[in-house]
Amino acid sequence: MKRAVFFFGVLTLLTLGLIFLYEAQAGEPKVLIPDPKWDFGFTPGGSVVSHHYLIKNLGTDTLKIESVRPG
């Protein structure tokens, strides 16, 4: 009897933990950048080039872009 109660308690805690973990991840932002790399090819020195990137949030929470580093 004590084993059954212990087993049920452990099973309940694991289930609640998994539910909490799933709910925590469901509300997170998820970024999608379809084409993360862009090659400008040969550019003469001193020229200014630019490219626009499409950034999409697949998650349900607000996506905050706090810094950008050129690669």
N, CA, C and O atoms as a CHARMM CRD file, in Angstrom:
* protein
*
  284
    1    1 MET  N      0.81600  -1.19100   0.00000 PROA 1      0.00000
    2    1 MET  CA     0.00000   0.00000   0.00000 PROA 1      0.00000
    3    1 MET  C      0.86500   1.26300   0.00000 PROA 1      0.00000
    4    1 MET  O      0.57900   2.21100  -0.73000 PROA 1      0.00000
    5    2 LYS  N      1.92800   1.27500   0.82200 PROA 2      0.00000
    6    2 LYS  CA     2.79300   2.44300   0.87700 PROA 2      0.00000
    7    2 LYS  C      3.52800   2.63300  -0.44200 PROA 2      0.00000
    8    2 LYS  O      3.76800   3.76100  -0.87100 PROA 2      0.00000
    9    3 ARG  N      3.88500   1.51700  -1.08500 PROA 3      0.00000
   10    3 ARG  CA     4.55600   1.60700  -2.38600 PROA 3      0.00000
   11    3 ARG  C      3.63700   2.22400  -3.43600 PROA 3      0.00000
   12    3 ARG  O      4.07200   3.03900  -4.24900 PROA 3      0.00000
   13    4 ALA  N      2.38400   1.83500  -3.41400 PROA 4      0.00000
   14    4 ALA  CA     1.43000   2.35600  -4.39500 PROA 4      0.00000
   15    4 ALA  C      1.23700   3.86000  -4.20300 PROA 4      0.00000
   16    4 ALA  O      1.19600   4.60800  -5.17900 PROA 4      0.00000
   17    5 VAL  N      1.12000   4.30400  -2.95600 PROA 5      0.00000
   18    5 VAL  CA     0.95500   5.72600  -2.68400 PROA 5      0.00000
   19    5 VAL  C      2.21400   6.48200  -3.09500 PROA 5      0.00000
   20    5 VAL  O      2.12000   7.55500  -3.69300 PROA 5      0.00000
   21    6 PHE  N      3.38400   5.94200  -2.78600 PROA 6      0.00000
   22    6 PHE  CA     4.64400   6.57300  -3.17600 PROA 6      0.00000
   23    6 PHE  C      4.76200   6.65900  -4.69900 PROA 6      0.00000
   24    6 PHE  O      5.11500   7.70700  -5.24000 PROA 6      0.00000
   25    7 PHE  N      4.46400   5.55500  -5.38600 PROA 7      0.00000
   26    7 PHE  CA     4.54000   5.52600  -6.84400 PROA 7      0.00000
   27    7 PHE  C      3.56700   6.53600  -7.45300 PROA 7      0.00000
   28    7 PHE  O      3.92100   7.24600  -8.39500 PROA 7      0.00000
   29    8 PHE  N      2.35200   6.60500  -6.92600 PROA 8      0.00000
   30    8 PHE  CA     1.36000   7.55300  -7.42600 PROA 8      0.00000
   31    8 PHE  C      1.82500   8.99400  -7.19800 PROA 8      0.00000
   32    8 PHE  O      1.63600   9.85100  -8.06100 PROA 8      0.00000
   33    9 GLY  N      2.43200   9.26100  -6.04100 PROA 9      0.00000
   34    9 GLY  CA     2.93900  10.59900  -5.74700 PROA 9      0.00000
   35    9 GLY  C      4.04600  11.01500  -6.69800 PROA 9      0.00000
   36    9 GLY  O      4.05700  12.14400  -7.19000 PROA 9      0.00000
   37   10 VAL  N      4.98500  10.09900  -6.95900 PROA 10     0.00000
   38   10 VAL  CA     6.08300  10.39200  -7.87900 PROA 10     0.00000
   39   10 VAL  C      5.54600  10.61100  -9.29000 PROA 10     0.00000
   40   10 VAL  O      5.97500  11.53200  -9.98600 PROA 10     0.00000
   41   11 LEU  N      4.62000   9.77600  -9.70600 PROA 11     0.00000
   42   11 LEU  CA     4.02100   9.90500 -11.03600 PROA 11     0.00000
   43   11 LEU  C      3.28700  11.24000 -11.17200 PROA 11     0.00000
   44   11 LEU  O      3.37000  11.88900 -12.21500 PROA 11     0.00000
   45   12 THR  N      2.57700  11.64700 -10.13600 PROA 12     0.00000
   46   12 THR  CA     1.86100  12.92400 -10.16100 PROA 12     0.00000
   47   12 THR  C      2.83300  14.09600 -10.25900 PROA 12     0.00000
   48   12 THR  O      2.60400  15.02900 -11.02800 PROA 12     0.00000
   49   13 LEU  N      3.91800  14.05200  -9.48300 PROA 13     0.00000
   50   13 LEU  CA     4.91100  15.12500  -9.54100 PROA 13     0.00000
   51   13 LEU  C      5.57700  15.21500 -10.91100 PROA 13     0.00000
   52   13 LEU  O      5.79500  16.31200 -11.42500 PROA 13     0.00000
   53   14 LEU  N      5.89800  14.07900 -11.49600 PROA 14     0.00000
   54   14 LEU  CA     6.49500  14.08800 -12.83600 PROA 14     0.00000
   55   14 LEU  C      5.53100  14.66000 -13.86300 PROA 14     0.00000
   56   14 LEU  O      5.93600  15.43900 -14.72500 PROA 14     0.00000
   57   15 THR  N      4.27500  14.28600 -13.78100 PROA 15     0.00000
   58   15 THR  CA     3.27300  14.79100 -14.71700 PROA 15     0.00000
   59   15 THR  C      3.11000  16.30300 -14.57800 PROA 15     0.00000
   60   15 THR  O      3.06800  17.02100 -15.57800 PROA 15     0.00000
   61   16 LEU  N      3.01900  16.78000 -13.34900 PROA 16     0.00000
   62   16 LEU  CA     2.89000  18.22700 -13.13300 PROA 16     0.00000
   63   16 LEU  C      4.12800  18.96700 -13.61700 PROA 16     0.00000
   64   16 LEU  O      4.01600  20.06200 -14.16900 PROA 16     0.00000
   65   17 GLY  N      5.30800  18.38700 -13.41900 PROA 17     0.00000
   66   17 GLY  CA     6.53800  19.00300 -13.89800 PROA 17     0.00000
   67   17 GLY  C      6.57000  19.10600 -15.41200 PROA 17     0.00000
   68   17 GLY  O      6.99000  20.12700 -15.95800 PROA 17     0.00000
   69   18 LEU  N      6.13000  18.05600 -16.09600 PROA 18     0.00000
   70   18 LEU  CA     6.09800  18.08300 -17.56100 PROA 18     0.00000
   71   18 LEU  C      5.08800  19.09900 -18.07700 PROA 18     0.00000
   72   18 LEU  O      5.34500  19.78000 -19.07000 PROA 18     0.00000
   73   19 ILE  N      3.94900  19.20300 -17.41500 PROA 19     0.00000
   74   19 ILE  CA     2.94200  20.19000 -17.81800 PROA 19     0.00000
   75   19 ILE  C      3.49200  21.60200 -17.63600 PROA 19     0.00000
   76   19 ILE  O      3.32700  22.45200 -18.51100 PROA 19     0.00000
   77   20 PHE  N      4.14200  21.85200 -16.50900 PROA 20     0.00000
   78   20 PHE  CA     4.72200  23.16700 -16.25500 PROA 20     0.00000
   79   20 PHE  C      5.79700  23.49600 -17.29100 PROA 20     0.00000
   80   20 PHE  O      5.85600  24.62100 -17.78700 PROA 20     0.00000
   81   21 LEU  N      6.65000  22.51700 -17.61900 PROA 21     0.00000
   82   21 LEU  CA     7.70300  22.72900 -18.60700 PROA 21     0.00000
   83   21 LEU  C      7.10800  23.03600 -19.97200 PROA 21     0.00000
   84   21 LEU  O      7.59600  23.92700 -20.66700 PROA 21     0.00000
   85   22 TYR  N      6.06000  22.31600 -20.37200 PROA 22     0.00000
   86   22 TYR  CA     5.41900  22.55200 -21.66600 PROA 22     0.00000
   87   22 TYR  C      4.80900  23.95200 -21.71700 PROA 22     0.00000
   88   22 TYR  O      4.95900  24.65400 -22.71700 PROA 22     0.00000
   89   23 GLU  N      4.12500  24.36100 -20.65300 PROA 23     0.00000
   90   23 GLU  CA     3.50000  25.68500 -20.63600 PROA 23     0.00000
   91   23 GLU  C      4.54200  26.78800 -20.63700 PROA 23     0.00000
   92   23 GLU  O      4.31200  27.84200 -21.22800 PROA 23     0.00000
   93   24 ALA  N      5.68100  26.57700 -19.99500 PROA 24     0.00000
   94   24 ALA  CA     6.73600  27.58000 -19.98100 PROA 24     0.00000
   95   24 ALA  C      7.33200  27.76000 -21.37100 PROA 24     0.00000
   96   24 ALA  O      7.65600  28.88100 -21.76400 PROA 24     0.00000
   97   25 GLN  N      7.48200  26.66900 -22.11800 PROA 25     0.00000
   98   25 GLN  CA     8.05300  26.75000 -23.45600 PROA 25     0.00000
   99   25 GLN  C      7.05000  27.26100 -24.46700 PROA 25     0.00000
  100   25 GLN  O      7.44500  27.87400 -25.45900 PROA 25     0.00000
  101   26 ALA  N      5.76900  27.03000 -24.25300 PROA 26     0.00000
  102   26 ALA  CA     4.74900  27.43400 -25.21500 PROA 26     0.00000
  103   26 ALA  C      4.66500  28.94700 -25.34500 PROA 26     0.00000
  104   26 ALA  O      4.31900  29.44900 -26.41400 PROA 26     0.00000
  105   27 GLY  N      4.97400  29.69200 -24.27600 PROA 27     0.00000
  106   27 GLY  CA     4.85500  31.13000 -24.31600 PROA 27     0.00000
  107   27 GLY  C      6.11700  31.84700 -24.74600 PROA 27     0.00000
  108   27 GLY  O      6.14500  33.07800 -24.73400 PROA 27     0.00000
  109   28 GLU  N      7.14100  31.14300 -25.11700 PROA 28     0.00000
  110   28 GLU  CA     8.41300  31.76200 -25.47400 PROA 28     0.00000
  111   28 GLU  C      8.41200  32.23500 -26.92400 PROA 28     0.00000
  112   28 GLU  O      7.71200  31.66900 -27.76300 PROA 28     0.00000
  113   29 PRO  N      9.19500  33.27300 -27.22100 PROA 29     0.00000
  114   29 PRO  CA     9.34900  33.67100 -28.61600 PROA 29     0.00000
  115   29 PRO  C     10.27300  32.69200 -29.34300 PROA 29     0.00000
  116   29 PRO  O     11.20100  32.14200 -28.75000 PROA 29     0.00000
  117   30 LYS  N     10.01000  32.48300 -30.61900 PROA 30     0.00000
  118   30 LYS  CA    10.84900  31.61200 -31.45000 PROA 30     0.00000
  119   30 LYS  C     11.11300  32.34900 -32.75000 PROA 30     0.00000
  120   30 LYS  O     10.18400  32.70000 -33.47700 PROA 30     0.00000
  121   31 VAL  N     12.37700  32.57800 -33.03300 PROA 31     0.00000
  122   31 VAL  CA    12.73900  33.37600 -34.19800 PROA 31     0.00000
  123   31 VAL  C     12.95000  32.48400 -35.41700 PROA 31     0.00000
  124   31 VAL  O     13.48900  31.38200 -35.31500 PROA 31     0.00000
  125   32 LEU  N     12.51500  32.98500 -36.57000 PROA 32     0.00000
  126   32 LEU  CA    12.74500  32.30900 -37.84900 PROA 32     0.00000
  127   32 LEU  C     13.33300  33.33000 -38.81000 PROA 32     0.00000
  128   32 LEU  O     12.73100  34.37300 -39.06600 PROA 32     0.00000
  129   33 ILE  N     14.51300  33.02600 -39.34100 PROA 33     0.00000
  130   33 ILE  CA    15.14500  33.84500 -40.37700 PROA 33     0.00000
  131   33 ILE  C     15.33700  32.91900 -41.57300 PROA 33     0.00000
  132   33 ILE  O     16.26600  32.11100 -41.58200 PROA 33     0.00000
  133   34 PRO  N     14.46300  33.02700 -42.59400 PROA 34     0.00000
  134   34 PRO  CA    14.52200  32.08300 -43.71200 PROA 34     0.00000
  135   34 PRO  C     15.86300  32.05100 -44.43700 PROA 34     0.00000
  136   34 PRO  O     16.35400  30.96900 -44.75700 PROA 34     0.00000
  137   35 ASP  N     16.46600  33.20000 -44.70200 PROA 35     0.00000
  138   35 ASP  CA    17.75900  33.27200 -45.39400 PROA 35     0.00000
  139   35 ASP  C     18.74900  34.01200 -44.50700 PROA 35     0.00000
  140   35 ASP  O     18.92500  35.21900 -44.67500 PROA 35     0.00000
  141   36 PRO  N     19.40700  33.32500 -43.56100 PROA 36     0.00000
  142   36 PRO  CA    20.25700  34.03000 -42.60500 PROA 36     0.00000
  143   36 PRO  C     21.57900  34.54000 -43.18300 PROA 36     0.00000
  144   36 PRO  O     22.23500  35.36500 -42.54900 PROA 36     0.00000
  145   37 LYS  N     21.98800  34.07700 -44.36100 PROA 37     0.00000
  146   37 LYS  CA    23.26000  34.51600 -44.94500 PROA 37     0.00000
  147   37 LYS  C     23.00700  35.19800 -46.28100 PROA 37     0.00000
  148   37 LYS  O     22.12500  34.80500 -47.04500 PROA 37     0.00000
  149   38 TRP  N     23.80000  36.22800 -46.54100 PROA 38     0.00000
  150   38 TRP  CA    23.69800  36.94900 -47.80200 PROA 38     0.00000
  151   38 TRP  C     25.10400  37.25600 -48.29000 PROA 38     0.00000
  152   38 TRP  O     25.93000  37.77200 -47.53700 PROA 38     0.00000
  153   39 ASP  N     25.37300  36.93900 -49.54300 PROA 39     0.00000
  154   39 ASP  CA    26.69300  37.17900 -50.12300 PROA 39     0.00000
  155   39 ASP  C     26.59200  38.36200 -51.07900 PROA 39     0.00000
  156   39 ASP  O     25.86500  38.30100 -52.07100 PROA 39     0.00000
  157   40 PHE  N     27.31300  39.43100 -50.78700 PROA 40     0.00000
  158   40 PHE  CA    27.31700  40.60500 -51.64900 PROA 40     0.00000
  159   40 PHE  C     28.26600  40.44300 -52.82500 PROA 40     0.00000
  160   40 PHE  O     28.28700  41.28300 -53.72400 PROA 40     0.00000
  161   41 GLY  N     29.04000  39.38700 -52.82700 PROA 41     0.00000
  162   41 GLY  CA    30.00900  39.21400 -53.89700 PROA 41     0.00000
  163   41 GLY  C     31.14800  40.21100 -53.74300 PROA 41     0.00000
  164   41 GLY  O     31.46200  40.64500 -52.63500 PROA 41     0.00000
  165   42 PHE  N     31.76000  40.56700 -54.86100 PROA 42     0.00000
  166   42 PHE  CA    32.86600  41.52000 -54.82200 PROA 42     0.00000
  167   42 PHE  C     32.31100  42.93100 -54.68200 PROA 42     0.00000
  168   42 PHE  O     31.44700  43.34500 -55.45400 PROA 42     0.00000
  169   43 THR  N     32.80500  43.65500 -53.70700 PROA 43     0.00000
  170   43 THR  CA    32.43100  45.06300 -53.53700 PROA 43     0.00000
  171   43 THR  C     33.70800  45.87600 -53.40700 PROA 43     0.00000
  172   43 THR  O     34.58200  45.52900 -52.61300 PROA 43     0.00000
  173   44 PRO  N     33.82900  46.94500 -54.17000 PROA 44     0.00000
  174   44 PRO  CA    35.03000  47.77600 -54.07500 PROA 44     0.00000
  175   44 PRO  C     35.15100  48.40700 -52.68800 PROA 44     0.00000
  176   44 PRO  O     34.14100  48.65500 -52.03000 PROA 44     0.00000
  177   45 GLY  N     36.35700  48.66100 -52.25100 PROA 45     0.00000
  178   45 GLY  CA    36.58900  49.26800 -50.94800 PROA 45     0.00000
  179   45 GLY  C     35.88900  50.61100 -50.82600 PROA 45     0.00000
  180   45 GLY  O     35.87400  51.39800 -51.77200 PROA 45     0.00000
  181   46 GLY  N     35.31600  50.86900 -49.67300 PROA 46     0.00000
  182   46 GLY  CA    34.64000  52.13200 -49.42500 PROA 46     0.00000
  183   46 GLY  C     33.19200  52.16600 -49.88000 PROA 46     0.00000
  184   46 GLY  O     32.49600  53.14900 -49.62600 PROA 46     0.00000
  185   47 SER  N     32.71800  51.11400 -50.55200 PROA 47     0.00000
  186   47 SER  CA    31.32800  51.12600 -50.99900 PROA 47     0.00000
  187   47 SER  C     30.40400  50.74400 -49.83900 PROA 47     0.00000
  188   47 SER  O     30.80000  50.01900 -48.92600 PROA 47     0.00000
  189   48 VAL  N     29.19400  51.23700 -49.89000 PROA 48     0.00000
  190   48 VAL  CA    28.19200  50.96400 -48.86100 PROA 48     0.00000
  191   48 VAL  C     27.18800  49.96800 -49.43200 PROA 48     0.00000
  192   48 VAL  O     26.61400  50.19200 -50.49700 PROA 48     0.00000
  193   49 VAL  N     26.98600  48.88700 -48.72600 PROA 49     0.00000
  194   49 VAL  CA    26.02600  47.86500 -49.16200 PROA 49     0.00000
  195   49 VAL  C     25.03200  47.61500 -48.03600 PROA 49     0.00000
  196   49 VAL  O     25.33500  47.84300 -46.86500 PROA 49     0.00000
  197   50 SER  N     23.84400  47.14400 -48.40000 PROA 50     0.00000
  198   50 SER  CA    22.84200  46.81700 -47.38300 PROA 50     0.00000
  199   50 SER  C     21.97000  45.67100 -47.88100 PROA 50     0.00000
  200   50 SER  O     21.90000  45.39900 -49.08000 PROA 50     0.00000
  201   51 HSD  N     21.32400  45.02300 -46.96300 PROA 51     0.00000
  202   51 HSD  CA    20.40800  43.92300 -47.28100 PROA 51     0.00000
  203   51 HSD  C     19.34600  43.86900 -46.19400 PROA 51     0.00000
  204   51 HSD  O     19.65800  44.02400 -45.01300 PROA 51     0.00000
  205   52 HSD  N     18.11200  43.65200 -46.57700 PROA 52     0.00000
  206   52 HSD  CA    17.01000  43.54400 -45.62300 PROA 52     0.00000
  207   52 HSD  C     16.75900  42.06600 -45.32000 PROA 52     0.00000
  208   52 HSD  O     16.67200  41.24600 -46.23300 PROA 52     0.00000
  209   53 TYR  N     16.64400  41.73600 -44.04200 PROA 53     0.00000
  210   53 TYR  CA    16.35600  40.37400 -43.61100 PROA 53     0.00000
  211   53 TYR  C     14.93100  40.29400 -43.08900 PROA 53     0.00000
  212   53 TYR  O     14.47100  41.18600 -42.37600 PROA 53     0.00000
  213   54 LEU  N     14.24100  39.22600 -43.44500 PROA 54     0.00000
  214   54 LEU  CA    12.91000  38.95800 -42.91700 PROA 54     0.00000
  215   54 LEU  C     13.09400  38.17400 -41.61300 PROA 54     0.00000
  216   54 LEU  O     13.71000  37.10900 -41.60400 PROA 54     0.00000
  217   55 ILE  N     12.56000  38.70400 -40.52600 PROA 55     0.00000
  218   55 ILE  CA    12.63400  38.03800 -39.23100 PROA 55     0.00000
  219   55 ILE  C     11.20300  37.80700 -38.76800 PROA 55     0.00000
  220   55 ILE  O     10.41000  38.74500 -38.68400 PROA 55     0.00000
  221   56 LYS  N     10.87800  36.55200 -38.46900 PROA 56     0.00000
  222   56 LYS  CA     9.51600  36.21300 -38.08400 PROA 56     0.00000
  223   56 LYS  C      9.50500  35.56800 -36.70600 PROA 56     0.00000
  224   56 LYS  O     10.36000  34.73800 -36.39800 PROA 56     0.00000
  225   57 ASN  N      8.54600  35.94500 -35.88500 PROA 57     0.00000
  226   57 ASN  CA     8.37400  35.35900 -34.56400 PROA 57     0.00000
  227   57 ASN  C      7.35700  34.22800 -34.67000 PROA 57     0.00000
  228   57 ASN  O      6.18300  34.47700 -34.94700 PROA 57     0.00000
  229   58 LEU  N      7.79300  32.98700 -34.45300 PROA 58     0.00000
  230   58 LEU  CA     6.89500  31.83900 -34.50100 PROA 58     0.00000
  231   58 LEU  C      6.29000  31.52500 -33.14100 PROA 58     0.00000
  232   58 LEU  O      5.36900  30.71400 -33.05000 PROA 58     0.00000
  233   59 GLY  N      6.78800  32.14900 -32.09100 PROA 59     0.00000
  234   59 GLY  CA     6.28600  31.90300 -30.74800 PROA 59     0.00000
  235   59 GLY  C      5.08900  32.77900 -30.43000 PROA 59     0.00000
  236   59 GLY  O      4.60200  33.52300 -31.28100 PROA 59     0.00000
  237   60 THR  N      4.62400  32.68200 -29.19300 PROA 60     0.00000
  238   60 THR  CA     3.45500  33.44900 -28.78400 PROA 60     0.00000
  239   60 THR  C      3.82300  34.65700 -27.92700 PROA 60     0.00000
  240   60 THR  O      2.97400  35.51800 -27.69400 PROA 60     0.00000
  241   61 ASP  N      5.05900  34.74200 -27.45300 PROA 61     0.00000
  242   61 ASP  CA     5.48500  35.87500 -26.64000 PROA 61     0.00000
  243   61 ASP  C      6.18300  36.90500 -27.52400 PROA 61     0.00000
  244   61 ASP  O      6.51800  36.61200 -28.67200 PROA 61     0.00000
  245   62 THR  N      6.40100  38.08900 -27.00600 PROA 62     0.00000
  246   62 THR  CA     7.04100  39.16600 -27.75600 PROA 62     0.00000
  247   62 THR  C      8.51300  38.84200 -27.99800 PROA 62     0.00000
  248   62 THR  O      9.24100  38.47100 -27.07800 PROA 62     0.00000
  249   63 LEU  N      8.93300  38.98900 -29.24300 PROA 63     0.00000
  250   63 LEU  CA    10.32000  38.77000 -29.62300 PROA 63     0.00000
  251   63 LEU  C     11.06400  40.09600 -29.49900 PROA 63     0.00000
  252   63 LEU  O     10.70300  41.07900 -30.14500 PROA 63     0.00000
  253   64 LYS  N     12.09900  40.11900 -28.66900 PROA 64     0.00000
  254   64 LYS  CA    12.88600  41.34200 -28.47700 PROA 64     0.00000
  255   64 LYS  C     14.27500  41.13000 -29.05400 PROA 64     0.00000
  256   64 LYS  O     14.99100  40.22200 -28.63200 PROA 64     0.00000
  257   65 ILE  N     14.66000  41.95800 -30.01300 PROA 65     0.00000
  258   65 ILE  CA    15.98900  41.91700 -30.58900 PROA 65     0.00000
  259   65 ILE  C     16.80900  42.96600 -29.87300 PROA 65     0.00000
  260   65 ILE  O     16.60200  44.16400 -30.06700 PROA 65     0.00000
  261   66 GLU  N     17.74100  42.52100 -29.04500 PROA 66     0.00000
  262   66 GLU  CA    18.49600  43.44400 -28.19200 PROA 66     0.00000
  263   66 GLU  C     19.85100  43.83200 -28.76900 PROA 66     0.00000
  264   66 GLU  O     20.39800  44.87200 -28.40300 PROA 66     0.00000
  265   67 SER  N     20.40200  43.01600 -29.66200 PROA 67     0.00000
  266   67 SER  CA    21.66900  43.37700 -30.28500 PROA 67     0.00000
  267   67 SER  C     21.81000  42.63400 -31.60700 PROA 67     0.00000
  268   67 SER  O     21.25800  41.55100 -31.80200 PROA 67     0.00000
  269   68 VAL  N     22.56600  43.25000 -32.50300 PROA 68     0.00000
  270   68 VAL  CA    22.84000  42.65600 -33.80600 PROA 68     0.00000
  271   68 VAL  C     24.34000  42.72700 -34.03300 PROA 68     0.00000
  272   68 VAL  O     24.95600  43.77500 -33.83700 PROA 68     0.00000
  273   69 ARG  N     24.93200  41.60200 -34.45000 PROA 69     0.00000
  274   69 ARG  CA    26.37500  41.58000 -34.72900 PROA 69     0.00000
  275   69 ARG  C     26.59300  41.16200 -36.18200 PROA 69     0.00000
  276   69 ARG  O     26.14000  40.09400 -36.59400 PROA 69     0.00000
  277   70 PRO  N     27.27400  41.98800 -36.95000 PROA 70     0.00000
  278   70 PRO  CA    27.59300  41.59100 -38.32600 PROA 70     0.00000
  279   70 PRO  C     28.60400  40.45500 -38.31200 PROA 70     0.00000
  280   70 PRO  O     29.47800  40.40700 -37.44600 PROA 70     0.00000
  281   71 GLY  N     28.49000  39.55300 -39.25600 PROA 71     0.00000
  282   71 GLY  CA    29.35900  38.37800 -39.24000 PROA 71     0.00000
  283   71 GLY  C     30.39600  38.36900 -40.28700 PROA 71     0.00000
  284   71 GLY  O     31.18400  37.42700 -40.36700 PROA 71     0.00000
